[in-house]
Structure formats: C-alpha cells, structure tokens
Amino acid sequence: MRNAMAAAPLGDDVFGDDPSVNTLQEKIAALLGFEAALFVSSGTQSNLCVILSHCQRGDEYIVGQFAHCYRWEGGGAAVFGSVQPQPLQHQPDRTLSLEDIEAAIKPDDAHFARTRLLAQENTLGGKLLPIEYLQQATQLAKSKGLATHLDGARLFNAATAQSAVTGRDVRKEARRIASCFDSVSVCLSKGLGAPVGSVLCGSREFISSAHRIRKMAGGGMRQAGVLAAAGTHALDYHVNRLIQDHILAQWLAEGLANVPGLRVEVPQTNILFVDLVGSAKKRSVELLPYLKTNGILATGLYRLRFVTHLDVDAAGIDRAIAAITSFFKA
Ligand SMILES: *Cc1c(COP(=O)(O)O)cnc(C)c1O
C-alpha cells in the first residue's frame, strides 16, 4: 500500500484532475453499480454530505438509535444543516420494524418536519442486517417518496458475512446490498486498512450536490491521489482477506467462551463483544490497562469490544486468549 501511494500519479482534486482520485471514484462506482462516487476525508464527512444533500433545512431523516450517523457524529446534520433526526428503537436483531418506520413518516402538515430520508447501517455493531429486510425497508421508504441511504462503513464486512451464507462472490454481495439504496458510503479506513478516507456513491446529480457540501465542509483536498491510491489498493487486495478477520474473531470468541466471568457473543464479522458479569465486573477498570501492556487494544468497560483486522494474526489471537485467561485466573 505504501508503494502504491508513493507511485500514485497526482493532480489537483479541487479541480477534479487528480487521476488517482478519479480512478478510485470510478472503481467503487462501477463495483457497487452507481453512476458516480466522491472521495471524502472520513465516514463522518460522508454521512454529513449525504444528509445535507438528501435533506433541506427543516427536513428530517429516520434512523436507528444506534446508527453512527445519529449517535456518533456530534449531531452534525442538525448543527450544519438544520436537519433533525427521527431516531427509532431497534428490534433485537438490529433492524427497525417496518411498522415503526411507516408510523414515523410524517404527513404533509405544518406541524411536522418533512420526512425525507431513511438511513440504514450495515453492518451495525458488527451484525449483518438481512438483505430481505433491507429490500423491504427501502421499498417502503421509496413508496412514501423518501430517499434511502446506507452507511456502509463496513459494507465489505457485511458482504463477506453474507457471502459465507449464500456462497456468492463478496463483490456481488456488496453490490446486491448497495442496490437497495440511493446512496452508499464505504469507509476505506476500517477493515479495508487504508489510512484515510471514505467513498460516497450515488447518481451523478446526487454526487454533484454532495461535492458542493464537501467543499463547504472544507473537505476539498488537493493532491489527494496519494490517499486515494491507498483506497484503490485496499479495494484490489484487502477485500478477499476480510474473511480471515471474521475467522479470527470467531477463534477469539471460542477461546474466551469458557473464561469464568465473561459472557461472549458469537461474532458475525470482525467485531466481538464480551460482557463482564458477576464478580469479574469489579476488575473491569484494571483490565484494559493490563491488556494494553500486553499489546492488546480493546474498548469498553463492562462490555468490551475487540476488533480483528489486517494487522492482527493468529498468533496475536492466541496471545490475547492467554492474557485474558490468565488475568481472570490471577
Ligand atoms: C467509523 C464509522 C463511521 C465514521 O467514519 P470516520 O472515518 O471515523 O469518520 C461512520 N459510520 C460507521 C458505521 C462507522 O463504523
């Protein structure tokens, strides 16, 4: 990836003539079946460009309580766009109920914000949302005149998990998920392992609007091809290996399953949640610093989150299992 970055031909992307940025944008648009794409500096900036392109001041978007573009982005759409969220509770499988979505769509009445957009996320908390659900929810939204957006920061992890079930090609599964939506945002900097950036896909008209918002957000970057080349490399070489991250997360889960005081979820992708229960909770404050001194990074307190990625190998997983097991034995 470093070599690809060093070798990237560069231009000025503010003028649209950086060949490496254009290559990345054309590649992801073709891969996911969209007319156009836009390279942005982060997933947060991508979602901001999306919401401000689909919605005007006084509009609202329907979104799950746990969605990144509602809960984890500093309320950006409200701050910069005067767009209000209409958050809904998730079902136990992380979907939103179709009845709840329909009930949240406001009638055309001066009392209400105008409901314009349904935003979904896949994977959400490392969980794959069923494709049948995505199809139904987006069809419902479209039948009511709403636009639909997928925060697919981890779209290729979702596609990898889906491909393990259907046996189809990961890229085809990514395209099948994306095809439900008017716009899709993908993080290059998560499981795909690039240092910076996300790509946003949509119609030519939508991307031209998002491009204007990106400019307003200060997201126009000049010789950005040096970063885009990392993204192109990630799409070429880091998609097919995601299955390894999923297998290692599974391996970690199995290795921790019998440690007393831990309740271990079954991971579907590369994110593993582990709850501390009973007396193990008392030691939660010491646990993360202990893991860090052993070279293992996790987040959380009573609910730990471990993520596997391209810099974690099988030996690292064994080391993590051994360290955590010995911590709770001591
Ligand atoms: C990480 C993430 C984002 C934001 O990406 P940044 O590049 O960190 O701004 C958005 N949505 C989801 C689902 C994410 O996981």
The ligand as a Tripos MOL2 file, in Angstrom:
@<TRIPOS>MOLECULE
LIG
   15    15     1     0     0
SMALL
NO_CHARGES

@<TRIPOS>ATOM
      1 C1        -16.3120    4.5630   11.6060 C.3       1 LIG1
      2 C2        -17.6980    4.7430   11.1060 C.ar      1 LIG1
      3 C3        -18.1230    5.9680   10.5800 C.ar      1 LIG1
      4 C4        -17.2620    7.2000   10.5980 C.3       1 LIG1
      5 O1        -16.0650    7.0820    9.9730 O.3       1 LIG1
      6 P1        -14.8600    8.1100   10.3350 P.3       1 LIG1
      7 O2        -13.9630    7.9460    9.1550 O.co2     1 LIG1
      8 O3        -14.2980    7.6200   11.6190 O.co2     1 LIG1
      9 O4        -15.4520    9.4660   10.4340 O.co2     1 LIG1
     10 C5        -19.4030    6.0670   10.1090 C.ar      1 LIG1
     11 N1        -20.2450    5.0120   10.1450 N.ar      1 LIG1
     12 C6        -19.8890    3.8260   10.6450 C.ar      1 LIG1
     13 C7        -20.8660    2.6990   10.6310 C.3       1 LIG1
     14 C8        -18.5990    3.6480   11.1450 C.ar      1 LIG1
     15 O5        -18.2480    2.4520   11.6340 O.3       1 LIG1
@<TRIPOS>BOND
     1     1     2 1
     2     2     3 ar
     3     2    14 ar
     4     3     4 1
     5     3    10 ar
     6     4     5 1
     7     5     6 1
     8     6     7 2
     9     6     8 1
    10     6     9 1
    11    10    11 ar
    12    11    12 ar
    13    12    13 1
    14    12    14 ar
    15    14    15 1
@<TRIPOS>SUBSTRUCTURE
     1 LIG1         1 GROUP 0 **** ****
